[in-house]
């Protein structure tokens, strides 16, 4: 939010990019419940999710 509103360049990779997308979806697109299915499987607006071929993989 801070980087976007203050027009500061933000290099989001991995989780940082996911959080930036969620923040944008919530605050710019108006999707209050936007989230990653990795954090909230029941989200009304899934903006980040695992690829089908990765769903069965465990650490």
C-alpha positions in Angstrom: 0.0 0.0 0.0 2.7 2.5 1.0 4.8 1.9 -2.1 1.8 2.2 -4.4 0.3 5.3 -2.8 3.7 7.1 -2.4 4.7 6.1 -6.0 7.8 4.3 -4.7 9.2 1.6 -7.0 8.6 -1.8 -5.5 10.4 -5.0 -6.5 8.1 -7.7 -5.4 9.2 -11.2 -6.0 7.7 -14.4 -4.7 5.6 -13.6 -1.6 6.2 -9.9 -2.0 4.5 -10.0 -5.5 1.6 -12.0 -4.1 1.0 -9.5 -1.3 1.2 -6.6 -3.8 -1.4 -8.2 -6.0 -3.7 -8.8 -3.0 -3.3 -5.2 -1.8 -4.0 -3.9 -5.3 -7.1 -6.1 -5.7 -8.5 -5.0 -2.3 -7.7 -1.3 -2.5 -7.8 -0.4 -6.2 -10.2 -3.0 -7.6 -12.5 -2.9 -4.6 -12.4 -6.6 -3.9 -12.5 -6.4 -0.1 -12.1 -10.2 0.3 -9.4 -10.7 -2.3 -6.8 -13.1 -1.0 -4.6 -16.1 -2.0 -6.1 -19.5 -1.8 -2.9 -20.5 0.0 -3.9 -18.2 2.9 -7.7 -18.5 2.7 -9.2 -21.4 0.7 -12.7 -19.9 1.1 -11.9 -16.4 -0.3 -14.7 -14.9 -2.4 -12.0 -13.4 -4.7 -9.0 -15.7 -5.2 -6.4 -13.5 -7.0 -3.5 -16.0 -6.2 -3.7 -19.7 -6.4 -1.5 -22.8 -7.0 -1.2 -24.2 -10.5 -3.1 -27.5 -10.9 0.1 -29.5 -11.3 1.5 -28.1 -8.0 -1.6 -28.9 -5.8 -0.4 -32.3 -4.8 3.2 -31.4 -4.0 4.3 -31.2 -0.4 7.4 -29.7 1.1 
